[in-house]
Amino acid sequence: MIVLINPPSPFLINDKVHPPLGLMYIAAHIEKFTSEKVRIIDLAGGNKLSTIPKARIYAVTATTPQYGSALEVLKYLKQKYPRTHKILGGPHASSKPNQCLKDGWHTVVVGEGEVAMNYIIQKPKQFNGIIQGIHQDNINNLPFPARHLLDIRSYKYKIGRRRATTMFSTRGCPYSCSFCSKTVMSGAVRYRSAENVNLEIDEVQQVHGFNAIMFYDDIFILNHVRLNRITTHMKERDITYRCFVRANLVTGKLLDHLADTGCHEIAFGAESGSDEILKTIGKITTVQQNTNLVRMAHDRGIRVKAFLIAGLPGETRVSLKATENWIRDAQPDDFDITILTPYPGSDIYEHPEKYDIKFDKSDGDYSQWYYKGKPDQYSPVVATRYLSAQEIVEIRDDIEKKWKVRS
């Protein structure tokens, strides 16, 4: 048996909100193309290490802030099942493979894991070390995520009043923001066909009983013809949805269509209230575009969530005040303001001298390297020329307390 493990995210308010889509994709690929039995163990939400069953091979996924939890899983597996093969994949493995190998994993998968896992599990001893994942050009060929391997309706996520689940209809992003790491989904944007996506939508509704879907594509609205086919399909089935957009790509006509087809909320990276900072990070949007997006969406009855970052290169008290003023004036329905976390693979992490920003690249302890977490528990990570790490945290916390409405 092959066991796929998602470690906990103790920094989150509730880490059992979204199921581990990456592991469900890998599990589905194993089920379709091999004779192996596979299980997914999601350690989110308080599940114990003792729930991990005996298996031939264990594969763990981890983001950078999850990596400490992944090492706890590795320690447990070494003690409980010392002779089994242990694999690490996911964003942190892709960005720090040599470090991960030194930490004791037998195999570290860099990049997409579906096809690579099928090779590894056949002859694991031949695949010790760092293995390059196999990039899937045609993602229509990937089987739908193996939602049946989890209690999929136990995850606590709603869109409006409807219980919702998650989907990807694309992989990749055509933009190059300096804070973003593309260590797994690199390369050009790859689209699933509208027909392929619609088949999964039908499965999500008819088999699993969901009438609301969160699309986790970096930018859901890139291809309008394809978008129209998918959203019209959802309208015909009375499915509500939420998606990510980009301020420089949104028009009134597009928002008219989203509103007509059941879009409950759009979310986007506003990042900052300072045009100078937006230019520095290569965002290719403006503060005015961000404001226009919120107002146009509100005119059509669509909720808006804005993502903002404190501690970006060049950040000052003045620029953070501009961000606060943007929240006050634009009035998004919800917002997250997070501390810049320069993840490995991002241009800021790899070339901090270009951005006049300071941070400790860590000695392997990434427990505080999270961009979204429990209120009042952020620890300083970055400093700019004008603000210390602690000052950034204090200003960020003050903005959230003044403007964030908690239900």
N, C-alpha and C positions, 0 to 999 in steps of 0.2 A: 504493500500500500504506500501511496505517496501522500504526505500531509503538508499542506500549505498553511502558513501561519502569518497572521497579521498581529504584530505586537501592539500593546496598549499605547495610548497617547495621553499620559497623565497630566499634561499641561492644558488640555482642553476642558471646558466646562462639562461637556458630555461627549465622550469619544465614541458613543454608539449612536451616531446620527446617520451616517452614510455607510453602506456596506462596502467592503474592499473590492471595487470593480476590477482592479488589476489582477488580483488572485482569482476572481471568478472567470476572467478571460483565459488565464493559464489553465485552470481546472477544466474548462470546456474544451480546450485544445487537447489536453491529455486524454479526456474521455473520448473524443472523436477519433483521434489518430493513433491511440495505443490501446492495449488491453488492460492497462493498469487501473486499479481502483484508486480513487482520490478523495480526500476529505479536505475541507477548509475549517481551520480553527481560528476564530476571531476572538482575540484576547481583549477586545475593547469592552467597555461597560462592566468591568469587574470580574470577568471570567478568569479562572485560575490556571496556572501552568499545569496543574495536575489533570486538567481536562485533555491534555495532549496525549493521544493514544500511541501505542507502539507502531512503528512504521519502518519501511526499508530506507526511505529518503525523506528528509525534511527540507522544505524551502521556505525561507522567511523573507518578507518584504520590509523595507524601512525607508521612510523619509529621513532627512538629517536629524530633526529633533526627536524622532522615534528611535534613533540608533542605540541610545543607552538601554532602552527597553529590549531591543533586539539582542543586545549582548547578554542581557539577563536570560532571555530565551535560550541563547547558545550555551550559556553556563549550565542551565537546567538540563538541556539535551545531552551535554557531555557527561553529566553525572548519571542521568537516568538511562540513556541509550547511547553508551560510548562508542559502539561499533557502527553506528549508522552514519550515512553521508549527509552533510549539512551544507545547504546552499543559501547564499544571500543574493537578493535582487532588489530592484527598486531604485529610487533616485539617489540614495546615499551610496549604494554599491556602484552606481554608474559614475558618480563624481569622485569617489575616494576608493577605488578598487584595491590599490596596493595596501592602504591602511587596513581595509577590511580583511584582506588575505592574512596580514600579520596578526590580526585579532583572533584567528583560529578557524575561519570558515574554510571548508574544503574547496568550494567552488564559489566564485563571485561572478555574477552575470552582469555585463555592462550593456545597457540598451534594452530593447524589447525582448521579453522572455518567452513568448509562447513557443516558437519553433525550437529555440535553444533548449528549453526544458525537455522537450520530447527526445532530443538526442542525449542529453545528460542522463536521464533516468534509465535509458537502455543500458549504458555502460558507464556508470558514474566514475569509476576509477580512471578512466581514460580522459576525463574532463576535470581533473584537479587543476586549480589555479584560476586565472582570470580568463573568462570566456566572453567573446563578443557576441551579443545577441544578433539575431537575424532580422533585419529591417523588412517589414512587410509593405511592399509597394501597393498591392491591391488588398485593402483591409475589408473588402466584401467577402474575402475568403475566410475570414476569422469566424468561428462559431460564436453564437450569442453567449454572453456571460452565463455561467452555471449558477443561476439564482436558486435553483432547487437544492443546492448543497448547503444553504444557510436558511435559518428561520427569517426569511427576507422581510416579513411584516413586523418583526420585533424592533426594527430600526425606527427611531423617533424623528421623523421628518415630515413636515406638512407644507403644502403650498396652498395658501388660503386656509380653508377648513378641511382640505382633502389630504389624506395620507399619500405620500409621494415616494418614488424611488428615483434612481439616477441612471443616466445613459450617456454614452459618447457617440456622436455621429461623425466626428472627424478626429484626426490626430495631427497635432502640430499648430504652429502660429507663424504668420508671415512677418511679424514684427520682431524687433531686437532691442527691447528695453534693457537697460544696463543692469537692472537688479534681477533679471529673470534668468534662471538656469534651465537649459534645454538638454540636460544630460541623457534623458530617456527618449523623449519625443522630438528628436532632432530632424532636420531636413525640411523640405517643403510640406505644406499642408496636404494631407491625404483625406479624401472624402469617401465616405460610404455612399452608395447610390441612395436616392430617395426610396426606391423600392425595397432595398435591403433594410433601411432604417424603419420603414413602415411595418415590415414584417416583425421586427423586434417590438415595436410599439404595440402591435396586436397581441404578441405573446405576453408582454408586461400587463396588459389589460385583461386578456381572456384567461390566462393561466395563473397569474399572480394577483389579480384583482386590484390593480392600481389605476386610478383615473387622473393622476397628476404625475408629471415627469420633470425632473431637474436635468437639463442638458449641461454636461460639464465640459463641452467644447470650449476652448479658449475664446473663440469668437463664433457664435452660432450662426451669424447672419452673413457670412462671407459670400456665398453663392445664392443669389436671389431665386433663380429658377428652381434649384433643388430645395431651398427653404420653403418656397410656396407649396411644393408638393407634399412636404412633410407636415407643415402646419395646417394645410387644408385637410389632410388625412386625420389629424388630431381633432380638428373642429367637427368633422363628420362623426367622430366617436365620442364627442363631449369630453375630451381630455384637456385639462388645464396644464400649463407648462410655465417654466421659468428658464431663463437663459442668460448667457453673458454676451454683451455687445461692446462696441467701441465708439466713443463719442464722434470721431471723425468719419464714421461710416453710417451713422444713423440719419435718416431723413423723415420728414413728416409722413410721406407716402409709405415708407417701411413700417413706421409705428402704427399707421392706420391698419395695415395688414395684420400686424402682431395683435393689436387689440381685437380685431374682428375674429381672429382664430383662437382666442382663449389664452393669450399671454397674460399671466397674473402679475409678473414682476420681471424686470430686467435688472441686471447687475453689471457694473462696469468699474474699471480702474480710473478714478479721477486723480489719484495719487497725491496731488498738492494744489494749493490755492495760488501758487506762484508760477507764472509763465517761465520765468528764468530757470527754475528747478525742473519743470517739465522738459525744457529744451536740453538741459544738462544730462538728463537720464534717457534721452532719445525717445520720448513718449510719442512725439509727432501728433500731439493734441494741444489744445489751448484751454485756459480756464473758461473762456466764453463758450467754447464748444461744449464743455462739461455742463455749464449752466443751461445752455439751450437744450441739451439732451433731457435734463430733469424736467424742464418746463414743458417741452413738447410731449413727453410721456405722460405727465400729469394731466395735460389737456385731453388726453385720450383715455384716462382712467387706468393707466398702468403704473403700478408701484415701481419705485426705483431704490436700489441699494447701491451706495457708492463705497468703493474701497480706497482708503487714504493711507499714506505712509508718513511717519515722523522719523526724522533723522536722515533724510536723503542728502546726497552730496550738496554742499553749499547751504545747508539748513541753518537758519538763524531764528531768533525770536520773532523777527519781523515776518519771515516767510511762514512760520507756524501760526502766527496771528492771521495771516492771509488765508491759511487753510481753515482756521476756525471761522473767519468771516464768510468764507465760501459755504461752509455748512449752514451757517445762520441764514444767508441770503438765498441760496439755491434750494434749501429745505428738502433734501432727499428724504424719503420715508424711513430709511435706515442707513447706517453707515458703520463701517469698521475702520478705526484708525489704529494701525499697527506700527511696531517699531521695525525699521529697516533691518532685515536679516540677510547679510550677504552670503547666500548659499554658494558652495563650491560649484564651479561651472558658469557662474554669472560673471559678467565683465567687471563688475565692482569688486567681486571677491578676487578674481585673478589679477586685476590691475588697480589696486586701491590708490596707487600714486597718481593715476590719471584723474581721480575724483577728489583728491585732497580729503580723504576720509580715513579714520583710524579705527581698527578693531583687531582683536587678538584672533588669529586664525585657528585657535584652539589646539589642545594637545590630545584630542580624541574625545573630550567630554563636550558633547553637544546638547546637554540637557536643557540649556537655556536658549538654544538657537531655534526658537519658534516665533513665527510672525503673527500667530493668532493664538490666544490662550486665555486663561482665567484673569478677570479684572484684578488690578492691584498686585499682580504677581510677576510682572515683567522685570527681568533683570537687565542691567545695562549691557549692551553689546557693542554699539557703534558710537563714535564721537566725530563731530565735524570740527573745523577750525574755530567755529564760533560758539559751539555748545558742547559741553561735556556729556558723556553718556547718561549720567544721572539727571542732568537738566532736561535732556530729551524725554526721558521717561516721565519726569514730573510734569512737563508741559503736556505731553500726550495724555496722561491720566486726567489732568485738569480739563482738557477739551472734552474727553469722553464723559466725565461726570457732569459737565455743564449742558451737554447737548444730546447725549444718548438717552433715548427713552426705552426703558426696560419693561417688558410686559410681565 
